[in-house]
C-alpha cells in the first residue's frame, strides 16, 4: 500500500520585519489510508503552518519548499485554481474554533451544501438533501429542520459537528484536524473525537491531528510527530513515543503533564524556559537552552533526525507503565489490517479500545546528540528533569475539620434575568446560575470546582469575590458573613481574598510596568513607598521572576511569566484565600507545570486556601485536596479528590472523568468510556426532578418506576460512604472509569 | 415586534415635535422678516408691511407664543406650513425643491454607493499592492478636497474642453438650458446639465464609501470563515465575494440606508456651485431671507429624513444579519 500523503523535506519561511521566520524546517512524513498522525508541539512550533502549507492556504508571502504529494501528485507549486479542485474534495480540514470558522450569515445546511456543489454536478436540491443527511450522520437531532439554522444558534460542539460534516461531504482522502477540540468542554471533546474517528472510518481517509493535548494523541493516533521550533524532533508509533521517548523535549513534555489516573503529592518535573524566536534560531539544537542534559556540541551543531538505536533487552530503569515491552510489540503486530470500527455515536458506553493499534511499524526517529545514551540507560523524565522540592505545609498534620474554615458557602443562589429580542430586550425568564450550593474550604486546603461551561463555576467565584450579601444563602470569608459587612470591613476583608484570572494577557494592564502592576493593590491600601518597593522585589523573587524585570512591560513576558505577575499581584497584600479561575488553561503544557508547582509551593509556604476552577480534571487531581462537581448550578458530587476520582458515584462525574483522555496509549485503549449525549440543556428551562436526567447514561438503564423518581424528585445531597464524600443521585453507585 | 416599532415611532414623533417647535421659536425670536422690506426702493409704507406681516403670521406685534399657536393649528388643520415674508407658500417651495434635490443627487448617490463599495472591497483584497496604494491616495485626496473645489475645478475643465472641441458637451448652470429640436431633446438637455454636478458628487461620495468598505473588508478577510470557505474548495476570488464581502456589507447597509434617506435634504454646496435650486440652497436662502416658516419647514423635513434613515438602517441590519434578526 502506498502513502496517501507524503511530505518530504517541507519548509516554510515567512518574511518579517526582523528577517525571515523559518516556521517549518525540513519536515517529512508519510501517511496511508485510514492512518492517523498526531502533530504535537507548543504554540509556534510550526504545526498549523504545516497544515496550511499542505492545503496551499499559507499566506501568499510565505515561501514553501520541499514536496507534498497526495497519491503521487505533487501539490507544492500548484496554482490556487488547481488547489481549489483538491481542497474540500480530496483534502478536508476541521478548524479549531467552530464559531469563527463558519460564516455567520449563511445557514449551516447551506454551508455544507456549498461544499458539495463546488465539487459535484448536482442540483441545489440534491446538495441540500445530502447536507441534511450529513447533519444526521454527525448526530444533529432533527437535521432537516436544524439545517436551516445559523451558526450562532448552535452550541460549540454542534458547530464542530457541522465542520466535520463539511469535511466528510466529499469523501476526502485526507482530513486535517487542527486542534479540533481545544475550544470545547471535555464531554463535548469526547463526542467530537468519537465522531472524527467515525468520519475517518466512513471515508477511509488518512488524518493529521494537530493538538497540544497528549491525551487526545494517545487515544486516537497511530503515529506521532513531535515538533519543536519548526522541526520534527521525534517521530514514531504512538506506543514507542509514549513509552520510550528518546528526545529530551518529548520526555519532558510527557512527564510534565499531571496525570488524571495517578495521585501525586510531589511537584511536577519542570521544562524550564521558552522556545527560541523563530527568526533568530541559535546555531545548535533549538532545544539546547532548555535541555538539562545538553552537551557543548548541542549548542553548536543541530542534530539531525536519526533512527533510534535498539533498546537493550532489559531496560535499566523500570518503565513507568505496567506492561512489558513484549506486550507492546505483541499489540503492534496484532493490530488488524482492517480499518478501525468505532462504536456508533448513539451508544452511551463505547470502548476506545476498539481502535486497533497501528498496522505497520515505522522507524522511531529522534533528533538528539545523546539519543544513544538515553536509550541505553532508559532515562525517563525523572532522570533528566529536575523535580523541585515542595515545602511541607504546616496544616498537613491537622485533619481538615479541625482547621478553621477559610470560606463557607451555604445554600448560595444567584439568578440572572433572561433577555431576548432583536431590537429591544424583553424579560423572558430566569436562569438559576447558582442553585443552592454548599461548600467549605479549610485553611491550607484547595477545593477544585469542575463542570462544563455554563455549570455555574465562574458565577460562584464572582459571588464570593463580590463580598456582598447574596440573593439567597450566605457566604462567609474567614469567619465574616458577607451580608453583615460594613463598607470599611469589606475593604479590610478584600486584602485577605484575592484572585488570579485565566488569561494572563488580558489580566494585566499592558501600559503599566510590572512594578506598578504589583504595587497597585498596596497603594490602594496605603502602604508606604519604601515598604512597597521592598515588597515588590520580594514578590518577584517569590514567583520566580528576576528583580531586574520590575521596569519592563507585560508585552516583554511570555504567557507563563505574565501569569506569575498576576500571582505576585494577588499575593501582594498577604491574602489567606486565593480564588483561581482557570489559572493554567491558557498556557502551553510545558509552562503549565511551572505555574502549578508555584501555586503548590506558595500554598505550602503561606498556608493559603485555594478555590480553584479548572476544566482540566488532571490539573485538579494534582493540586486539589477536594473536588466539587457542578452541573447546571448545582453541586452533584463533592469529596476528597482521590475518593471522587477513583470511586465516582454520580453518573455525571463518571462521564466527566471518563471523557478525559489519558496520555498513555495502552491505558487509553483499555478504558471503558461513558460518553454523554448532547449538550447542556437550556439553563432557563432545566428538566424537572434531577437536572441531569436528560443526559444521564444511568437513567436509560433504569426501569420506568425507577425513572419516575428521577423525573419527579430532585435528588438531595447525601453521604456517599466515607467521611467526606457526598453525592446527589437517587441511584448513586460506584463506577470505576479510570 | 409591531408594538415595539410603533412605540419607537411614537418616541421619534414626540422628539421631532419638540425639535421643530424649538426651531420655530428660535427662528421667530431671532429672524426679522421686516428687514426684507427695509431696503426696498421706493420705501414700502410701514402700515402695508405690518398688514402683510399680520397676514403671514409674522408680525412682531403679536406675541411669539400666539404666532406659534396659529402656525401649529394651520399645520394640524390644513397642513399649511405658512408663507415667506414675501408671501410665497412654503409647501410649494419645499415640494419643488425636494424634486430638484432628488434629481440632482439620485444618480450620483446610487452610482457612488455601488462603485465606492466595489472599489473598497477590491482594494482590500489587494492590500499594499500598487493598485491599492494608488486608489487609497486618490480617495484620500478626494475625501479631503471640499466639494466646491472639485465642482469649480470640474467647471474650469469643462469650459476648456467645450472651447477646444467647439461643442457644448458640458452644461453646468441650472437644470435646463437651450433645448434642441430632436426627439427627447429635453431629456438629453437635463442629463447634460446633470453630468458635472453628478460627477462632483460621485467622486467625493464614492471616495468615502471606498474607504469605509475597504476597512470593513479587511476585517472580514482575516476571519477564519474565509479560510474555511477556501478549504472547502472555493477559489480565492469566490471565497472573498461570497463569504467575506457578504459579511462586510452588513455595516455598510446601515450607512447606505442613512445616506439614501438624507439624500432628500440636498447638498447645499453642490447646488450653489451648479445653480440648482434644491432644498439645500433653500435652507440658506430662508435663513438669509428671514423666512421663519421656511426655516422651520426645512428643519422639520430634515428631521423626518434622519428618522426615516435610522429606522431604515435598523431594518436593513435585521435583513442582512441573521444574528440580529433571530438573536
Interface residues (C-beta under 8 A of the other chain):
Chain A: X55 X57 X80 X81 X84 X85 X86 X87 X88 X89 X92 X93 X95 X97 X100 X101 X102 X103 X104 X105 X106 X107 X114 X115 X118 X119 X150 X152 X153 X163 X166 X421 X422 X423 X424
Chain B: X1 X4 X5 X8 X223 X224 X225 X227 X228 X229 X230 X231 X232 X233 X234 X235 X236 X243 X246 X247 X250 X314 X318 X320 X321 X322 X323 X324 X325 X326 X327
